[in-house]
Amino acid sequence: MSRRHLRLICAVALSALLVAACGDDDGGSEGTSEAASEKVVLLTYDSFALPEEAAKEFERLTGATIEVRATGDSGTLLTGALLSAGAPEGDVIFGIDNTLATRALSEDLLEPFTPDSIDRVPERYRLEGDAGERLTPIDAGEVCVNLDRSWFAEKGLAPPATLESLTDPAYRDLLVVESPVTSSPGLAFLLGTIDRYGEDGWQDYWRRLTANGVRVRPSWDDAYYSDYTVSGGDRPLVLSYASSPPVEVVFGELEEPSSEVLLDSCADQVEYAGVLRGAANPELARRLVEFMISEEWQSELPLSNFVFPVVDVELPEEFRRWAQRAEDPAGLPPERIDAGRERWIEQWRDLME
Amino acid sequence: MSRRSRDPVAAVGLVAVAVVALAVAVPVLAVLWRTLRPEDSWTLEAFGRILSSSRTWRLIGVTVAQAAASCAVTMAVGVPVAWVLSRYRFPGRSAVRLAATVPFVLPSVVIGSAFASLLGPRGLVDLRATWWPILAAHLCFNLAVVVRTVGAGLDAVPADLESAGRLLGATPPGVLRRVVLPTVAPALWAAAVIVFLFCLTSFGVIVILGGGRVSTVEVEIWTRATRQFDLSGAGVLSMLQLLAVIAALVAHARLGRGAVRATHVDAEPRRRRPTSGPQRLAVLGAVGAVAVVSVVPVLALFERSLRVGDRLGTDHWRNLGSATAGTGLVVAPVRAVATSVGAATVATLLSVLVAVPAARAVRTRSGGWGDRVLLLPLGVSATTIGLGLLLAVGRPPVDLRGSWWIVPLAQSLVAIPLVVRSVLPPLRTLPGNMLDSAATLGAPPGARWWRVELPLVRRAAVAGAGLALVACLGEFGATVFVARAERPTVPVAISRLMSRPGGAGFGQAMALSCVLVLLCAAVLFAVDRIAGGDEAAGTF
C-alpha cells in the first residue's frame, strides 16, 4: 500500500517539478523584460549592422543598451511583426522600406511618434499622413544591378548599360535577382520595372528576363553571397545596392571595387523605423528612434550598413569615391504602391513561379 | 451501464475526447473565420482570389505530382528491400532493417539538412531549387513505412501456401501473382497511400531544400501567412489541404483494410539463405540501397558538422554555446536545445494525459465517432495547426503569443494521435472479465484502473510517449508559426541557420542537426529499454 502511494507521489512530484521548471523559464524571460529598463530591443533584418560607436553614445546618454534582434529578410521581419502586433518581440522596428510602408499600417502595429528633430530630414524622404506619423526615415539608397567588371573584362564582353539590355541574349544566364515576395530589394526592383515599363509592359519585360535565364533567390544574402561571381558564385550580374561597391574596398582590401553599378537599373529605397505598440520600453523606444536621426548614428551608417544617411552629414572617403547614385532612379509614389503592391506581387508570382 | 456511469475515470475519458475535438476544431475554425471574415464583414474574396488563380492550380498539380513521384520512388526502392528482408536470412539483416527505419523517426528538418549538405552548394552536386533533393529526402524519410508495412504483409504470407501453389504446378511468377500479391495487396496500398499523404503534407524538407523556388501547397500556406501577410489566402489553401488529407485518409482506410500489422504476426517466417547468384545480387542490392538512402545522409550530417574549411575540427560544436553574429540566430544554439527539451517534455506529458483517458473512452467501439475524433489531428496539416493556433490564441482576449506555453500546446496537438495509436490496441485486447473480476472482488473503479488497466497499457503508453517525445522534439510545421525569435526550438533554429546559405551558420546547423539526431536516438533507446522492442513503429 505505502509503496503504491510512494509511486503516485513520485509521479505527481515529477510532473509538478516539470511544470515548475517550465514556469521558471517563463518567469525568467519575464524577469529579463523587467530588467530591460536598461535595454531597448531593436527588431530588424538579418543584414543590419549596429553602428557601434553611436550605440555606445546612446548607452552613455540613456544608460540603456541596444539589443539587436534580427528576424530574417525585411519582408519576413514586417510580417513577423504584424503577426505579433500588440505583443511585440521588441521595442523598435527598423527596416520597413518605402515599398512596404503602407503594409505596416495594418494591425495597429505602430505607435504614433514623430521625433522632435524630424526637420533635419528633408521632406522628400518623409511620408505623409498616417504613415508619416508612425514611420521615421532613417536611411536612403538605391537598389541597382551590380556587375562584376573583371568578369566582363576577362570574357571580353561589354557589360550591359541599360535595364533593357539585361534581356539581351548576349547576357543570357548571367543575372540573379531577389524575390519581391521575401526581399525588399527584390520588391523595390519589381516596382522599378513597373515604373519604367508601365502597368501594361512590366510583365512582358519579366517574361523576357525569364527567357534570358534570370535566376531568382529568396534573399539578398543568398543572391549576393552564394551566386555573385565576386563572392565566388557563377553570376556576374546581381541585384544589390548602389552603395555595394565601396563594401568591397572596405572589407576586401582592394584598391578599387571589382563591382560597378548599372545605373539605369536603379530604384529608390528609403528605410524607416517606428515604435512598436505594446513595447516593453516605449520611452526608450522613442528615444532610440529620435537618436537614429542624430549626427552620430547617421554619419556611421555609410560604413556600417552601406546606405546613404537621410540627414546632411559628411560622407566617408570610400563612399564619396566609389558609391554611385543614379540621377533619376525609378520609383513609384506611396499611394500607387499601396494600391498595387499585393496585386503586382500576385501577378509576379503567377508569372515567375 | 450504471456501473460505468459511476466510473470517474470514464468521465475523465469523455472530457479528454472533448478536449481533443475542441483542440482540433478551434485552430481550424480560427483559420476559416479569418478567411471568411478578414475584417469586419463576411466575404468570399479570398476563396475567389485563390481559386481563380492559375498558379494555385499549378501548385496543386505540382504538389500532387511530387507526392506521387516520391511515393513511386519510395515503393520502387522499398518493396524490393522489404522482399529481401522478408525472404532471406543473411548476416546484418536486422541492422539493415534498423538502418532503413531510423530516418523515419528523425525530424524532417534534419533530413532536409542532411540532403542539403549532400546536394546543396557545399555538397557533391548543387541541386538547390530543384525537385531531386526533395525526392531523395522523401525516399529516405519514408523508406521505413514501406519496408515495415509491406514487410509485415510479406511475413504474413504463409510459406505453406506458397509451397502448395508450387506443388500444384504454378510457376514462381504465378505464385507471386496469385498467392503472394493478393495477400500483400492491402499492405502495399496502405504503404503507398501513407507515403503519398506524408509527401503531400511534407513541410520541413521542402522549406529547407526548396530554396524558395520549389513550393507545395503546405509550403505556400506558410509563405502566404508569414511572408506576404496574406492570412486569408493561406486560410483558403489550408482548407484545400484539409480536404485533400481527409480524402487520402479515407482512401487509406478503404484500401488498407485487411493489411497485416506487425504486432499481429506471431511466428517468425522461414527465411532462406541466398544461394543462387541472382539471390545474392538481390541481397547485395537491398543492402546497398539502404546504405545509400538511409545511412549516407546521416553520416554526411556528422561529417559536415566536423568540417571546418578544409580540415576537421569541433569548432561548430563548440560554437553551439554562444550566439554567433551573422548566423541569423539571436540566441545561443544550446538555448534552443533547452527550449526544445522543455517544450517537448511538457507537450508529451499533456498528450499522454489527454490521449490515454481518451483512448480508454473510445476503446469499446472500434470505428465509432470517438475513434474518428481522436484521429482528427492526423487530418489537419501541421501548418494549419500552427496558423490556426496563432489566429485562435494570438489575439485578445486570449493572447498566448508571448507565452512559453503556446509551443507545447501546438506540439501536443501533433502528438496526441501518436499516443492514441499506441495505447488503443492493448486497451482493446484487455480482457473484460479481468476488470469484472476485480470489481467482484470489491475494487473501486479508481483502483481497477490503477492496479489492473494501467499496468497492462503502461508499456504501450511509454512507447507512445516516446514516439510523441521524438515527434515533439522534431516538430516544425506548427512550431515555426508560434515560436518566438528569442525562444526558438531546435528545428526552428536549424531552419533559421539554413536560410542563410552564405552565413556562418551552416556548420552550426549541421552540429545542431546532429544534436537532434542524438537526442532522438537517446529517447528511443530509453523507450526500448523500458517498454521493450517497438515493432509497430512505421507500420501503417
Interface residues (C-beta under 8 A of the other chain):
Chain A: R4 S15 L18 V19 A21 C22 D25 D26 S29 D46 V68 R69 A70 T71 G72 G75 T76 L78 T79 G80 L82 L83 S84 G86 A87 E89 R103 S106 S179 V181 T182 V216 R217 P218 S219 D221 D222 Y224 Y225 S226 S231 E342 I345 E346 R349 D350 E353
Chain B: R49 S53 S54 R55 P121 G211 G212 R213 S215 T223 A225 T226 R227 Q228 F229 D230 G328 V330 A338 T339 G342 A343 T345 V346 L349 L390 G394 R395 P396 D399 R401 G402 S403 W404 W405 P408 W450 R484 A485 E486 R487 R496 S499 R500 P501 G502 G503
